[in-house]
Amino acid sequence: MWVADTDFRAPPVVLAAMRDRLDHGVMGYSSAPDALREAIVARMLRLHGWRIEPGWIVFLPGVVPGLHLAARHLMADRDHALLPIPLYHHFKRALELARRAHTDVPLVLSGGRWVFDEERLAASVRSGTRLLFLCNPQNPGGTIFTRAELERLGELALQRDLLICSDEIHSEILLDADKTHVPIASLAPEISRRTVTLNSPNKAFNFPGAGCAWAIIEDDRLRQAFSADHHATIHDPSVFGYVGALAAYEGGGDWLQAQIDYLRANRDRLERFVGASPGLAMAHVEATYLGWIDCGGLRDPDPYALFMRHGVALSPGAQFGDARFLRFNFGTQRARLELALERIASAVSSTRSR
Ligand SMILES: Cc1ncc(COP(=O)(O)O)c(C=O)c1O
C-alpha cells in the first residue's frame, strides 16, 4: 500500500488513444499537440476559473523533474527555500541535489487538518529566502488548502518577495465534494507572476508510467529560467503521454467521477478503521488517496517494520519527515483494502499483548 499510484486500469478512452498511437507505427520525435495545450487552457478555466494562455505551458516528462528544475533554476547558489513538512520526499531531494539551503516548516494539526503554522512560516523567512514550495492538495496530509489560507501564503510571498512552486498534481482527486481546489496562481496577477504551477493528469487518471506533466508559468523570465535544461537533461513527454493526457481530458470525466466515488468509500472505511484502532490516529483526508497515520500511540520504535512483519507494506513516515507515521495508499480494490486492514489489526493487537 505504498507508492502513490492506484491499482486501477487507466480509463478506456486513454488506453484506446494510446493503442491508436501505437498502431500509427511511427514513433519519431514529437512535440505537444496544440489540441492538448488548448485542452489544458480550457480545463483550468472550467475547473478553477483560471485564465491561462497556451504559451505559458512548459511540458515535462513528470512533475518530479519540475521540482528539480525549480530548485536548480529559480534559486541561486546561496538562496534558501521553505519546505512544509511532512512532504512528498522529492521536494527535499530536489533541494539537496541542487545543494540549496532550506528550512523545514512543520505543518500543524488544526481543526483536524494539516495546515501551515503561519507565524512559524513567516519567522522562517530569512535573508536569501527565495522559494516557497507548496504541495496542494497536500501529500501526505490530504489537505485541500482553502482560498483564505492560500491568500495568506500569497500575501507572505508578496511581502517577502518569494517565488512559489506549487505542485498541484492531486488537484483532481478531491474526495470531499463540498471543497474546491484553488490554484494559488489563480488568486491574483501579482501572485501568478511569481508562481510556477506543476500539474499532470498522471495521478487522477493513473498513467504515471506513460509520463506527461507540465509547468504553467506566466512570467516570461521565470519561464525561460525554469526551461533552461530543456532538450539538454530534460526530455519531453512520450508520444503516449501526450495522447493519453488529451484523451483523459476530452473523455475521461465519467471514469474520474466513478473513481473518486470509489476512493471516497475506501477513505471512509480506512478512517472508521483507524478511529476504532487503539494507538492509531489519522486526520480526515480531504483529497488524494493517501492516509497519514499517526502510529505514535502504539509505542513501537519502528511501526513500518511492525506492519511488515504482519504482512502489510506502507510507506515509512521517515520518508516524508516523521518516523512516527506511516502513509497508507488506499487507491486499490476494496478486497485488498480489507486484507490490509486485517493485517494492520493483527499488528496493532500484537503490541497490546506484549
Ligand atoms: C505531490 C506529488 N508530486 C509529484 C509526484 C510524482 O509526479 P510524476 O510521476 O509526474 O513525476 C507525486 C507522486 O506520488 C506526488 O505525490
The ligand as a Gaussian input file, in Angstrom:
#p B3LYP/6-31G(d) Opt

LIG

0 1
 C        2.909000      15.545000      -4.730000
 C        3.486000      14.708000      -5.819000
 N        4.206000      15.272000      -6.789000
 C        4.736000      14.552000      -7.798000
 C        4.564000      13.183000      -7.862000
 C        5.168000      12.404000      -8.995000
 O        4.903000      13.020000     -10.195000
 P        5.452000      12.463000     -11.578000
 O        5.236000      10.986000     -11.617000
 O        4.639000      13.195000     -12.594000
 O        6.898000      12.824000     -11.636000
 C        3.837000      12.551000      -6.856000
 C        3.704000      11.086000      -6.872000
 O        3.481000      10.476000      -5.858000
 C        3.268000      13.320000      -5.827000
 O        2.518000      12.767000      -4.869000

